[in-house]
């Protein structure tokens, strides 16, 4: 009984943290992007880049069954370079979207520690 109560309290606490994180992502992150677009300073760029990479890794691990230390672009690039005929739909979508900003981004984003790992 005590264990279930403790687990329930912990789960509730985690959902509160998740809610705060969602608010930060939906409100603060767009403001940071706007700040970078207006100021263009290196500090403003870093304020966008670091949480952006963290979100990228979160989405990769949570939604696309990737390694939590790997970015979504890297994961898509590994799929498209190692098994293009079996690559999931989302890998092609990531390739198309990132290709608008940087040619062959998903292949350039493949991170060395993940080369050769099973998909």
Phi and psi restraints in degrees (range 20) as a CNS / XPLOR table:
assign (resid 1 and name C) (resid 2 and name N)
       (resid 2 and name CA) (resid 2 and name C) 1.0 -63.1 20.0 2
assign (resid 2 and name N) (resid 2 and name CA)
       (resid 2 and name C) (resid 3 and name N) 1.0 -37.4 20.0 2
assign (resid 2 and name C) (resid 3 and name N)
       (resid 3 and name CA) (resid 3 and name C) 1.0 -64.5 20.0 2
assign (resid 3 and name N) (resid 3 and name CA)
       (resid 3 and name C) (resid 4 and name N) 1.0 -43.7 20.0 2
assign (resid 3 and name C) (resid 4 and name N)
       (resid 4 and name CA) (resid 4 and name C) 1.0 -64.2 20.0 2
assign (resid 4 and name N) (resid 4 and name CA)
       (resid 4 and name C) (resid 5 and name N) 1.0 -38.9 20.0 2
assign (resid 4 and name C) (resid 5 and name N)
       (resid 5 and name CA) (resid 5 and name C) 1.0 -64.8 20.0 2
assign (resid 5 and name N) (resid 5 and name CA)
       (resid 5 and name C) (resid 6 and name N) 1.0 -44.6 20.0 2
assign (resid 5 and name C) (resid 6 and name N)
       (resid 6 and name CA) (resid 6 and name C) 1.0 -61.5 20.0 2
assign (resid 6 and name N) (resid 6 and name CA)
       (resid 6 and name C) (resid 7 and name N) 1.0 -43.5 20.0 2
assign (resid 6 and name C) (resid 7 and name N)
       (resid 7 and name CA) (resid 7 and name C) 1.0 -65.1 20.0 2
assign (resid 7 and name N) (resid 7 and name CA)
       (resid 7 and name C) (resid 8 and name N) 1.0 -38.1 20.0 2
assign (resid 7 and name C) (resid 8 and name N)
       (resid 8 and name CA) (resid 8 and name C) 1.0 -65.3 20.0 2
assign (resid 8 and name N) (resid 8 and name CA)
       (resid 8 and name C) (resid 9 and name N) 1.0 -41.6 20.0 2
assign (resid 8 and name C) (resid 9 and name N)
       (resid 9 and name CA) (resid 9 and name C) 1.0 -64.3 20.0 2
assign (resid 9 and name N) (resid 9 and name CA)
       (resid 9 and name C) (resid 10 and name N) 1.0 -43.5 20.0 2
assign (resid 9 and name C) (resid 10 and name N)
       (resid 10 and name CA) (resid 10 and name C) 1.0 -62.7 20.0 2
assign (resid 10 and name N) (resid 10 and name CA)
       (resid 10 and name C) (resid 11 and name N) 1.0 -42.7 20.0 2
assign (resid 10 and name C) (resid 11 and name N)
       (resid 11 and name CA) (resid 11 and name C) 1.0 -64.0 20.0 2
assign (resid 11 and name N) (resid 11 and name CA)
       (resid 11 and name C) (resid 12 and name N) 1.0 -41.1 20.0 2
assign (resid 11 and name C) (resid 12 and name N)
       (resid 12 and name CA) (resid 12 and name C) 1.0 -63.0 20.0 2
assign (resid 12 and name N) (resid 12 and name CA)
       (resid 12 and name C) (resid 13 and name N) 1.0 -43.8 20.0 2
assign (resid 12 and name C) (resid 13 and name N)
       (resid 13 and name CA) (resid 13 and name C) 1.0 -61.4 20.0 2
assign (resid 13 and name N) (resid 13 and name CA)
       (resid 13 and name C) (resid 14 and name N) 1.0 -40.7 20.0 2
assign (resid 13 and name C) (resid 14 and name N)
       (resid 14 and name CA) (resid 14 and name C) 1.0 -65.8 20.0 2
assign (resid 14 and name N) (resid 14 and name CA)
       (resid 14 and name C) (resid 15 and name N) 1.0 -38.2 20.0 2
assign (resid 14 and name C) (resid 15 and name N)
       (resid 15 and name CA) (resid 15 and name C) 1.0 -66.8 20.0 2
assign (resid 15 and name N) (resid 15 and name CA)
       (resid 15 and name C) (resid 16 and name N) 1.0 -33.9 20.0 2
assign (resid 15 and name C) (resid 16 and name N)
       (resid 16 and name CA) (resid 16 and name C) 1.0 -64.7 20.0 2
assign (resid 16 and name N) (resid 16 and name CA)
       (resid 16 and name C) (resid 17 and name N) 1.0 -45.2 20.0 2
assign (resid 16 and name C) (resid 17 and name N)
       (resid 17 and name CA) (resid 17 and name C) 1.0 -62.3 20.0 2
assign (resid 17 and name N) (resid 17 and name CA)
       (resid 17 and name C) (resid 18 and name N) 1.0 -41.7 20.0 2
assign (resid 17 and name C) (resid 18 and name N)
       (resid 18 and name CA) (resid 18 and name C) 1.0 -60.6 20.0 2
assign (resid 18 and name N) (resid 18 and name CA)
       (resid 18 and name C) (resid 19 and name N) 1.0 -42.4 20.0 2
assign (resid 18 and name C) (resid 19 and name N)
       (resid 19 and name CA) (resid 19 and name C) 1.0 -62.8 20.0 2
assign (resid 19 and name N) (resid 19 and name CA)
       (resid 19 and name C) (resid 20 and name N) 1.0 -43.1 20.0 2
assign (resid 19 and name C) (resid 20 and name N)
       (resid 20 and name CA) (resid 20 and name C) 1.0 -62.9 20.0 2
assign (resid 20 and name N) (resid 20 and name CA)
       (resid 20 and name C) (resid 21 and name N) 1.0 -42.5 20.0 2
assign (resid 20 and name C) (resid 21 and name N)
       (resid 21 and name CA) (resid 21 and name C) 1.0 -61.7 20.0 2
assign (resid 21 and name N) (resid 21 and name CA)
       (resid 21 and name C) (resid 22 and name N) 1.0 -40.1 20.0 2
assign (resid 21 and name C) (resid 22 and name N)
       (resid 22 and name CA) (resid 22 and name C) 1.0 -63.9 20.0 2
assign (resid 22 and name N) (resid 22 and name CA)
       (resid 22 and name C) (resid 23 and name N) 1.0 -40.3 20.0 2
assign (resid 22 and name C) (resid 23 and name N)
       (resid 23 and name CA) (resid 23 and name C) 1.0 -64.1 20.0 2
assign (resid 23 and name N) (resid 23 and name CA)
       (resid 23 and name C) (resid 24 and name N) 1.0 -42.7 20.0 2
assign (resid 23 and name C) (resid 24 and name N)
       (resid 24 and name CA) (resid 24 and name C) 1.0 -60.7 20.0 2
assign (resid 24 and name N) (resid 24 and name CA)
       (resid 24 and name C) (resid 25 and name N) 1.0 -44.5 20.0 2
assign (resid 24 and name C) (resid 25 and name N)
       (resid 25 and name CA) (resid 25 and name C) 1.0 -65.0 20.0 2
assign (resid 25 and name N) (resid 25 and name CA)
       (resid 25 and name C) (resid 26 and name N) 1.0 -43.2 20.0 2
assign (resid 25 and name C) (resid 26 and name N)
       (resid 26 and name CA) (resid 26 and name C) 1.0 -79.6 20.0 2
assign (resid 26 and name N) (resid 26 and name CA)
       (resid 26 and name C) (resid 27 and name N) 1.0 -23.9 20.0 2
assign (resid 26 and name C) (resid 27 and name N)
       (resid 27 and name CA) (resid 27 and name C) 1.0 -111.8 20.0 2
assign (resid 27 and name N) (resid 27 and name CA)
       (resid 27 and name C) (resid 28 and name N) 1.0 -56.5 20.0 2
assign (resid 27 and name C) (resid 28 and name N)
       (resid 28 and name CA) (resid 28 and name C) 1.0 -71.4 20.0 2
assign (resid 28 and name N) (resid 28 and name CA)
       (resid 28 and name C) (resid 29 and name N) 1.0 -39.8 20.0 2
assign (resid 28 and name C) (resid 29 and name N)
       (resid 29 and name CA) (resid 29 and name C) 1.0 -63.9 20.0 2
assign (resid 29 and name N) (resid 29 and name CA)
       (resid 29 and name C) (resid 30 and name N) 1.0 -45.4 20.0 2
assign (resid 29 and name C) (resid 30 and name N)
       (resid 30 and name CA) (resid 30 and name C) 1.0 -60.5 20.0 2
assign (resid 30 and name N) (resid 30 and name CA)
       (resid 30 and name C) (resid 31 and name N) 1.0 -33.5 20.0 2
assign (resid 30 and name C) (resid 31 and name N)
       (resid 31 and name CA) (resid 31 and name C) 1.0 -66.7 20.0 2
assign (resid 31 and name N) (resid 31 and name CA)
       (resid 31 and name C) (resid 32 and name N) 1.0 -37.7 20.0 2
assign (resid 31 and name C) (resid 32 and name N)
       (resid 32 and name CA) (resid 32 and name C) 1.0 -64.8 20.0 2
assign (resid 32 and name N) (resid 32 and name CA)
       (resid 32 and name C) (resid 33 and name N) 1.0 -39.3 20.0 2
assign (resid 32 and name C) (resid 33 and name N)
       (resid 33 and name CA) (resid 33 and name C) 1.0 -64.4 20.0 2
assign (resid 33 and name N) (resid 33 and name CA)
       (resid 33 and name C) (resid 34 and name N) 1.0 -43.4 20.0 2
assign (resid 33 and name C) (resid 34 and name N)
       (resid 34 and name CA) (resid 34 and name C) 1.0 -62.2 20.0 2
assign (resid 34 and name N) (resid 34 and name CA)
       (resid 34 and name C) (resid 35 and name N) 1.0 -41.4 20.0 2
assign (resid 34 and name C) (resid 35 and name N)
       (resid 35 and name CA) (resid 35 and name C) 1.0 -60.1 20.0 2
assign (resid 35 and name N) (resid 35 and name CA)
       (resid 35 and name C) (resid 36 and name N) 1.0 -43.0 20.0 2
assign (resid 35 and name C) (resid 36 and name N)
       (resid 36 and name CA) (resid 36 and name C) 1.0 -65.9 20.0 2
assign (resid 36 and name N) (resid 36 and name CA)
       (resid 36 and name C) (resid 37 and name N) 1.0 -40.6 20.0 2
assign (resid 36 and name C) (resid 37 and name N)
       (resid 37 and name CA) (resid 37 and name C) 1.0 -62.9 20.0 2
assign (resid 37 and name N) (resid 37 and name CA)
       (resid 37 and name C) (resid 38 and name N) 1.0 -35.0 20.0 2
assign (resid 37 and name C) (resid 38 and name N)
       (resid 38 and name CA) (resid 38 and name C) 1.0 -81.7 20.0 2
assign (resid 38 and name N) (resid 38 and name CA)
       (resid 38 and name C) (resid 39 and name N) 1.0 -48.8 20.0 2
assign (resid 38 and name C) (resid 39 and name N)
       (resid 39 and name CA) (resid 39 and name C) 1.0 -83.2 20.0 2
assign (resid 39 and name N) (resid 39 and name CA)
       (resid 39 and name C) (resid 40 and name N) 1.0 -46.3 20.0 2
assign (resid 39 and name C) (resid 40 and name N)
       (resid 40 and name CA) (resid 40 and name C) 1.0 71.3 20.0 2
assign (resid 40 and name N) (resid 40 and name CA)
       (resid 40 and name C) (resid 41 and name N) 1.0 16.4 20.0 2
assign (resid 40 and name C) (resid 41 and name N)
       (resid 41 and name CA) (resid 41 and name C) 1.0 -81.5 20.0 2
assign (resid 41 and name N) (resid 41 and name CA)
       (resid 41 and name C) (resid 42 and name N) 1.0 163.2 20.0 2
assign (resid 41 and name C) (resid 42 and name N)
       (resid 42 and name CA) (resid 42 and name C) 1.0 -65.9 20.0 2
assign (resid 42 and name N) (resid 42 and name CA)
       (resid 42 and name C) (resid 43 and name N) 1.0 -37.2 20.0 2
assign (resid 42 and name C) (resid 43 and name N)
       (resid 43 and name CA) (resid 43 and name C) 1.0 -63.0 20.0 2
assign (resid 43 and name N) (resid 43 and name CA)
       (resid 43 and name C) (resid 44 and name N) 1.0 -42.7 20.0 2
assign (resid 43 and name C) (resid 44 and name N)
       (resid 44 and name CA) (resid 44 and name C) 1.0 -65.2 20.0 2
assign (resid 44 and name N) (resid 44 and name CA)
       (resid 44 and name C) (resid 45 and name N) 1.0 -36.8 20.0 2
assign (resid 44 and name C) (resid 45 and name N)
       (resid 45 and name CA) (resid 45 and name C) 1.0 -64.1 20.0 2
assign (resid 45 and name N) (resid 45 and name CA)
       (resid 45 and name C) (resid 46 and name N) 1.0 -44.7 20.0 2
assign (resid 45 and name C) (resid 46 and name N)
       (resid 46 and name CA) (resid 46 and name C) 1.0 -65.3 20.0 2
assign (resid 46 and name N) (resid 46 and name CA)
       (resid 46 and name C) (resid 47 and name N) 1.0 -34.1 20.0 2
assign (resid 46 and name C) (resid 47 and name N)
       (resid 47 and name CA) (resid 47 and name C) 1.0 -65.3 20.0 2
assign (resid 47 and name N) (resid 47 and name CA)
       (resid 47 and name C) (resid 48 and name N) 1.0 -23.7 20.0 2
assign (resid 47 and name C) (resid 48 and name N)
       (resid 48 and name CA) (resid 48 and name C) 1.0 -92.4 20.0 2
assign (resid 48 and name N) (resid 48 and name CA)
       (resid 48 and name C) (resid 49 and name N) 1.0 -40.4 20.0 2
assign (resid 48 and name C) (resid 49 and name N)
       (resid 49 and name CA) (resid 49 and name C) 1.0 -65.7 20.0 2
assign (resid 49 and name N) (resid 49 and name CA)
       (resid 49 and name C) (resid 50 and name N) 1.0 -47.0 20.0 2
assign (resid 49 and name C) (resid 50 and name N)
       (resid 50 and name CA) (resid 50 and name C) 1.0 -66.9 20.0 2
assign (resid 50 and name N) (resid 50 and name CA)
       (resid 50 and name C) (resid 51 and name N) 1.0 -50.2 20.0 2
assign (resid 50 and name C) (resid 51 and name N)
       (resid 51 and name CA) (resid 51 and name C) 1.0 -67.3 20.0 2
assign (resid 51 and name N) (resid 51 and name CA)
       (resid 51 and name C) (resid 52 and name N) 1.0 -28.6 20.0 2
assign (resid 51 and name C) (resid 52 and name N)
       (resid 52 and name CA) (resid 52 and name C) 1.0 -64.0 20.0 2
assign (resid 52 and name N) (resid 52 and name CA)
       (resid 52 and name C) (resid 53 and name N) 1.0 -42.4 20.0 2
assign (resid 52 and name C) (resid 53 and name N)
       (resid 53 and name CA) (resid 53 and name C) 1.0 -66.8 20.0 2
assign (resid 53 and name N) (resid 53 and name CA)
       (resid 53 and name C) (resid 54 and name N) 1.0 -38.0 20.0 2
assign (resid 53 and name C) (resid 54 and name N)
       (resid 54 and name CA) (resid 54 and name C) 1.0 -62.2 20.0 2
assign (resid 54 and name N) (resid 54 and name CA)
       (resid 54 and name C) (resid 55 and name N) 1.0 -42.3 20.0 2
assign (resid 54 and name C) (resid 55 and name N)
       (resid 55 and name CA) (resid 55 and name C) 1.0 -64.8 20.0 2
assign (resid 55 and name N) (resid 55 and name CA)
       (resid 55 and name C) (resid 56 and name N) 1.0 -39.7 20.0 2
assign (resid 55 and name C) (resid 56 and name N)
       (resid 56 and name CA) (resid 56 and name C) 1.0 -59.0 20.0 2
assign (resid 56 and name N) (resid 56 and name CA)
       (resid 56 and name C) (resid 57 and name N) 1.0 -46.3 20.0 2
assign (resid 56 and name C) (resid 57 and name N)
       (resid 57 and name CA) (resid 57 and name C) 1.0 -67.0 20.0 2
assign (resid 57 and name N) (resid 57 and name CA)
       (resid 57 and name C) (resid 58 and name N) 1.0 -37.7 20.0 2
assign (resid 57 and name C) (resid 58 and name N)
       (resid 58 and name CA) (resid 58 and name C) 1.0 -62.1 20.0 2
assign (resid 58 and name N) (resid 58 and name CA)
       (resid 58 and name C) (resid 59 and name N) 1.0 -48.6 20.0 2
assign (resid 58 and name C) (resid 59 and name N)
       (resid 59 and name CA) (resid 59 and name C) 1.0 -63.7 20.0 2
assign (resid 59 and name N) (resid 59 and name CA)
       (resid 59 and name C) (resid 60 and name N) 1.0 -38.7 20.0 2
assign (resid 59 and name C) (resid 60 and name N)
       (resid 60 and name CA) (resid 60 and name C) 1.0 -60.4 20.0 2
assign (resid 60 and name N) (resid 60 and name CA)
       (resid 60 and name C) (resid 61 and name N) 1.0 -46.0 20.0 2
assign (resid 60 and name C) (resid 61 and name N)
       (resid 61 and name CA) (resid 61 and name C) 1.0 -77.3 20.0 2
assign (resid 61 and name N) (resid 61 and name CA)
       (resid 61 and name C) (resid 62 and name N) 1.0 -37.6 20.0 2
assign (resid 61 and name C) (resid 62 and name N)
       (resid 62 and name CA) (resid 62 and name C) 1.0 -79.4 20.0 2
assign (resid 62 and name N) (resid 62 and name CA)
       (resid 62 and name C) (resid 63 and name N) 1.0 -46.1 20.0 2
assign (resid 62 and name C) (resid 63 and name N)
       (resid 63 and name CA) (resid 63 and name C) 1.0 -97.3 20.0 2
assign (resid 63 and name N) (resid 63 and name CA)
       (resid 63 and name C) (resid 64 and name N) 1.0 -24.9 20.0 2
assign (resid 63 and name C) (resid 64 and name N)
       (resid 64 and name CA) (resid 64 and name C) 1.0 -121.4 20.0 2
assign (resid 64 and name N) (resid 64 and name CA)
       (resid 64 and name C) (resid 65 and name N) 1.0 17.5 20.0 2
assign (resid 64 and name C) (resid 65 and name N)
       (resid 65 and name CA) (resid 65 and name C) 1.0 53.5 20.0 2
assign (resid 65 and name N) (resid 65 and name CA)
       (resid 65 and name C) (resid 66 and name N) 1.0 37.7 20.0 2
assign (resid 65 and name C) (resid 66 and name N)
       (resid 66 and name CA) (resid 66 and name C) 1.0 -98.1 20.0 2
assign (resid 66 and name N) (resid 66 and name CA)
       (resid 66 and name C) (resid 67 and name N) 1.0 176.0 20.0 2
assign (resid 66 and name C) (resid 67 and name N)
       (resid 67 and name CA) (resid 67 and name C) 1.0 -71.5 20.0 2
assign (resid 67 and name N) (resid 67 and name CA)
       (resid 67 and name C) (resid 68 and name N) 1.0 134.7 20.0 2
assign (resid 67 and name C) (resid 68 and name N)
       (resid 68 and name CA) (resid 68 and name C) 1.0 -65.2 20.0 2
assign (resid 68 and name N) (resid 68 and name CA)
       (resid 68 and name C) (resid 69 and name N) 1.0 -12.7 20.0 2
assign (resid 68 and name C) (resid 69 and name N)
       (resid 69 and name CA) (resid 69 and name C) 1.0 -97.6 20.0 2
assign (resid 69 and name N) (resid 69 and name CA)
       (resid 69 and name C) (resid 70 and name N) 1.0 1.7 20.0 2
assign (resid 69 and name C) (resid 70 and name N)
       (resid 70 and name CA) (resid 70 and name C) 1.0 -109.6 20.0 2
assign (resid 70 and name N) (resid 70 and name CA)
       (resid 70 and name C) (resid 71 and name N) 1.0 143.6 20.0 2
assign (resid 70 and name C) (resid 71 and name N)
       (resid 71 and name CA) (resid 71 and name C) 1.0 -80.1 20.0 2
assign (resid 71 and name N) (resid 71 and name CA)
       (resid 71 and name C) (resid 72 and name N) 1.0 161.9 20.0 2
assign (resid 71 and name C) (resid 72 and name N)
       (resid 72 and name CA) (resid 72 and name C) 1.0 -63.3 20.0 2
assign (resid 72 and name N) (resid 72 and name CA)
       (resid 72 and name C) (resid 73 and name N) 1.0 -39.0 20.0 2
assign (resid 72 and name C) (resid 73 and name N)
       (resid 73 and name CA) (resid 73 and name C) 1.0 -63.1 20.0 2
assign (resid 73 and name N) (resid 73 and name CA)
       (resid 73 and name C) (resid 74 and name N) 1.0 -41.8 20.0 2
assign (resid 73 and name C) (resid 74 and name N)
       (resid 74 and name CA) (resid 74 and name C) 1.0 -63.7 20.0 2
assign (resid 74 and name N) (resid 74 and name CA)
       (resid 74 and name C) (resid 75 and name N) 1.0 -43.9 20.0 2
assign (resid 74 and name C) (resid 75 and name N)
       (resid 75 and name CA) (resid 75 and name C) 1.0 -62.5 20.0 2
assign (resid 75 and name N) (resid 75 and name CA)
       (resid 75 and name C) (resid 76 and name N) 1.0 -45.2 20.0 2
assign (resid 75 and name C) (resid 76 and name N)
       (resid 76 and name CA) (resid 76 and name C) 1.0 -63.3 20.0 2
assign (resid 76 and name N) (resid 76 and name CA)
       (resid 76 and name C) (resid 77 and name N) 1.0 -41.0 20.0 2
assign (resid 76 and name C) (resid 77 and name N)
       (resid 77 and name CA) (resid 77 and name C) 1.0 -62.8 20.0 2
assign (resid 77 and name N) (resid 77 and name CA)
       (resid 77 and name C) (resid 78 and name N) 1.0 -38.7 20.0 2
assign (resid 77 and name C) (resid 78 and name N)
       (resid 78 and name CA) (resid 78 and name C) 1.0 -64.8 20.0 2
assign (resid 78 and name N) (resid 78 and name CA)
       (resid 78 and name C) (resid 79 and name N) 1.0 -42.5 20.0 2
assign (resid 78 and name C) (resid 79 and name N)
       (resid 79 and name CA) (resid 79 and name C) 1.0 -59.3 20.0 2
assign (resid 79 and name N) (resid 79 and name CA)
       (resid 79 and name C) (resid 80 and name N) 1.0 -48.7 20.0 2
assign (resid 79 and name C) (resid 80 and name N)
       (resid 80 and name CA) (resid 80 and name C) 1.0 -72.1 20.0 2
assign (resid 80 and name N) (resid 80 and name CA)
       (resid 80 and name C) (resid 81 and name N) 1.0 -25.6 20.0 2
assign (resid 80 and name C) (resid 81 and name N)
       (resid 81 and name CA) (resid 81 and name C) 1.0 -88.0 20.0 2
assign (resid 81 and name N) (resid 81 and name CA)
       (resid 81 and name C) (resid 82 and name N) 1.0 -33.2 20.0 2
assign (resid 81 and name C) (resid 82 and name N)
       (resid 82 and name CA) (resid 82 and name C) 1.0 -92.6 20.0 2
assign (resid 82 and name N) (resid 82 and name CA)
       (resid 82 and name C) (resid 83 and name N) 1.0 -36.7 20.0 2
assign (resid 82 and name C) (resid 83 and name N)
       (resid 83 and name CA) (resid 83 and name C) 1.0 -146.1 20.0 2
assign (resid 83 and name N) (resid 83 and name CA)
       (resid 83 and name C) (resid 84 and name N) 1.0 66.9 20.0 2
assign (resid 83 and name C) (resid 84 and name N)
       (resid 84 and name CA) (resid 84 and name C) 1.0 -61.1 20.0 2
assign (resid 84 and name N) (resid 84 and name CA)
       (resid 84 and name C) (resid 85 and name N) 1.0 -30.7 20.0 2
assign (resid 84 and name C) (resid 85 and name N)
       (resid 85 and name CA) (resid 85 and name C) 1.0 -74.0 20.0 2
assign (resid 85 and name N) (resid 85 and name CA)
       (resid 85 and name C) (resid 86 and name N) 1.0 -21.6 20.0 2
assign (resid 85 and name C) (resid 86 and name N)
       (resid 86 and name CA) (resid 86 and name C) 1.0 -106.0 20.0 2
assign (resid 86 and name N) (resid 86 and name CA)
       (resid 86 and name C) (resid 87 and name N) 1.0 2.3 20.0 2
assign (resid 86 and name C) (resid 87 and name N)
       (resid 87 and name CA) (resid 87 and name C) 1.0 -61.8 20.0 2
assign (resid 87 and name N) (resid 87 and name CA)
       (resid 87 and name C) (resid 88 and name N) 1.0 135.9 20.0 2
assign (resid 87 and name C) (resid 88 and name N)
       (resid 88 and name CA) (resid 88 and name C) 1.0 -68.4 20.0 2
assign (resid 88 and name N) (resid 88 and name CA)
       (resid 88 and name C) (resid 89 and name N) 1.0 163.4 20.0 2
assign (resid 88 and name C) (resid 89 and name N)
       (resid 89 and name CA) (resid 89 and name C) 1.0 -56.6 20.0 2
assign (resid 89 and name N) (resid 89 and name CA)
       (resid 89 and name C) (resid 90 and name N) 1.0 -38.6 20.0 2
assign (resid 89 and name C) (resid 90 and name N)
       (resid 90 and name CA) (resid 90 and name C) 1.0 -67.4 20.0 2
assign (resid 90 and name N) (resid 90 and name CA)
       (resid 90 and name C) (resid 91 and name N) 1.0 -29.2 20.0 2
assign (resid 90 and name C) (resid 91 and name N)
       (resid 91 and name CA) (resid 91 and name C) 1.0 -64.1 20.0 2
assign (resid 91 and name N) (resid 91 and name CA)
       (resid 91 and name C) (resid 92 and name N) 1.0 -39.7 20.0 2
assign (resid 91 and name C) (resid 92 and name N)
       (resid 92 and name CA) (resid 92 and name C) 1.0 -68.1 20.0 2
assign (resid 92 and name N) (resid 92 and name CA)
       (resid 92 and name C) (resid 93 and name N) 1.0 -37.9 20.0 2
assign (resid 92 and name C) (resid 93 and name N)
       (resid 93 and name CA) (resid 93 and name C) 1.0 -64.8 20.0 2
assign (resid 93 and name N) (resid 93 and name CA)
       (resid 93 and name C) (resid 94 and name N) 1.0 -45.5 20.0 2
assign (resid 93 and name C) (resid 94 and name N)
       (resid 94 and name CA) (resid 94 and name C) 1.0 -61.2 20.0 2
assign (resid 94 and name N) (resid 94 and name CA)
       (resid 94 and name C) (resid 95 and name N) 1.0 -41.2 20.0 2
assign (resid 94 and name C) (resid 95 and name N)
       (resid 95 and name CA) (resid 95 and name C) 1.0 -62.3 20.0 2
assign (resid 95 and name N) (resid 95 and name CA)
       (resid 95 and name C) (resid 96 and name N) 1.0 -44.1 20.0 2
assign (resid 95 and name C) (resid 96 and name N)
       (resid 96 and name CA) (resid 96 and name C) 1.0 -64.8 20.0 2
assign (resid 96 and name N) (resid 96 and name CA)
       (resid 96 and name C) (resid 97 and name N) 1.0 -46.4 20.0 2
assign (resid 96 and name C) (resid 97 and name N)
       (resid 97 and name CA) (resid 97 and name C) 1.0 -66.9 20.0 2
assign (resid 97 and name N) (resid 97 and name CA)
       (resid 97 and name C) (resid 98 and name N) 1.0 -47.7 20.0 2
assign (resid 97 and name C) (resid 98 and name N)
       (resid 98 and name CA) (resid 98 and name C) 1.0 -69.7 20.0 2
assign (resid 98 and name N) (resid 98 and name CA)
       (resid 98 and name C) (resid 99 and name N) 1.0 -25.8 20.0 2
assign (resid 98 and name C) (resid 99 and name N)
       (resid 99 and name CA) (resid 99 and name C) 1.0 -64.9 20.0 2
assign (resid 99 and name N) (resid 99 and name CA)
       (resid 99 and name C) (resid 100 and name N) 1.0 -21.5 20.0 2
assign (resid 99 and name C) (resid 100 and name N)
       (resid 100 and name CA) (resid 100 and name C) 1.0 -67.5 20.0 2
assign (resid 100 and name N) (resid 100 and name CA)
       (resid 100 and name C) (resid 101 and name N) 1.0 -27.5 20.0 2
assign (resid 100 and name C) (resid 101 and name N)
       (resid 101 and name CA) (resid 101 and name C) 1.0 -104.8 20.0 2
assign (resid 101 and name N) (resid 101 and name CA)
       (resid 101 and name C) (resid 102 and name N) 1.0 -32.0 20.0 2
assign (resid 101 and name C) (resid 102 and name N)
       (resid 102 and name CA) (resid 102 and name C) 1.0 -150.9 20.0 2
assign (resid 102 and name N) (resid 102 and name CA)
       (resid 102 and name C) (resid 103 and name N) 1.0 123.3 20.0 2
assign (resid 102 and name C) (resid 103 and name N)
       (resid 103 and name CA) (resid 103 and name C) 1.0 -65.0 20.0 2
assign (resid 103 and name N) (resid 103 and name CA)
       (resid 103 and name C) (resid 104 and name N) 1.0 134.9 20.0 2
assign (resid 103 and name C) (resid 104 and name N)
       (resid 104 and name CA) (resid 104 and name C) 1.0 57.9 20.0 2
assign (resid 104 and name N) (resid 104 and name CA)
       (resid 104 and name C) (resid 105 and name N) 1.0 32.8 20.0 2
assign (resid 104 and name C) (resid 105 and name N)
       (resid 105 and name CA) (resid 105 and name C) 1.0 -57.8 20.0 2
assign (resid 105 and name N) (resid 105 and name CA)
       (resid 105 and name C) (resid 106 and name N) 1.0 -43.8 20.0 2
assign (resid 105 and name C) (resid 106 and name N)
       (resid 106 and name CA) (resid 106 and name C) 1.0 -64.1 20.0 2
assign (resid 106 and name N) (resid 106 and name CA)
       (resid 106 and name C) (resid 107 and name N) 1.0 -30.4 20.0 2
assign (resid 106 and name C) (resid 107 and name N)
       (resid 107 and name CA) (resid 107 and name C) 1.0 -78.7 20.0 2
assign (resid 107 and name N) (resid 107 and name CA)
       (resid 107 and name C) (resid 108 and name N) 1.0 -35.1 20.0 2
assign (resid 107 and name C) (resid 108 and name N)
       (resid 108 and name CA) (resid 108 and name C) 1.0 -71.1 20.0 2
assign (resid 108 and name N) (resid 108 and name CA)
       (resid 108 and name C) (resid 109 and name N) 1.0 -24.3 20.0 2
assign (resid 108 and name C) (resid 109 and name N)
       (resid 109 and name CA) (resid 109 and name C) 1.0 -84.7 20.0 2
assign (resid 109 and name N) (resid 109 and name CA)
       (resid 109 and name C) (resid 110 and name N) 1.0 -8.5 20.0 2
assign (resid 109 and name C) (resid 110 and name N)
       (resid 110 and name CA) (resid 110 and name C) 1.0 -59.9 20.0 2
assign (resid 110 and name N) (resid 110 and name CA)
       (resid 110 and name C) (resid 111 and name N) 1.0 123.1 20.0 2
assign (resid 110 and name C) (resid 111 and name N)
       (resid 111 and name CA) (resid 111 and name C) 1.0 -89.9 20.0 2
assign (resid 111 and name N) (resid 111 and name CA)
       (resid 111 and name C) (resid 112 and name N) 1.0 133.6 20.0 2
assign (resid 111 and name C) (resid 112 and name N)
       (resid 112 and name CA) (resid 112 and name C) 1.0 -53.5 20.0 2
assign (resid 112 and name N) (resid 112 and name CA)
       (resid 112 and name C) (resid 113 and name N) 1.0 -41.5 20.0 2
assign (resid 112 and name C) (resid 113 and name N)
       (resid 113 and name CA) (resid 113 and name C) 1.0 -63.6 20.0 2
assign (resid 113 and name N) (resid 113 and name CA)
       (resid 113 and name C) (resid 114 and name N) 1.0 -15.5 20.0 2
assign (resid 113 and name C) (resid 114 and name N)
       (resid 114 and name CA) (resid 114 and name C) 1.0 -101.5 20.0 2
assign (resid 114 and name N) (resid 114 and name CA)
       (resid 114 and name C) (resid 115 and name N) 1.0 -4.6 20.0 2
assign (resid 114 and name C) (resid 115 and name N)
       (resid 115 and name CA) (resid 115 and name C) 1.0 -66.4 20.0 2
assign (resid 115 and name N) (resid 115 and name CA)
       (resid 115 and name C) (resid 116 and name N) 1.0 131.2 20.0 2
assign (resid 115 and name C) (resid 116 and name N)
       (resid 116 and name CA) (resid 116 and name C) 1.0 86.6 20.0 2
assign (resid 116 and name N) (resid 116 and name CA)
       (resid 116 and name C) (resid 117 and name N) 1.0 -6.2 20.0 2
assign (resid 116 and name C) (resid 117 and name N)
       (resid 117 and name CA) (resid 117 and name C) 1.0 -75.0 20.0 2
assign (resid 117 and name N) (resid 117 and name CA)
       (resid 117 and name C) (resid 118 and name N) 1.0 147.3 20.0 2
assign (resid 117 and name C) (resid 118 and name N)
       (resid 118 and name CA) (resid 118 and name C) 1.0 -63.9 20.0 2
assign (resid 118 and name N) (resid 118 and name CA)
       (resid 118 and name C) (resid 119 and name N) 1.0 146.9 20.0 2
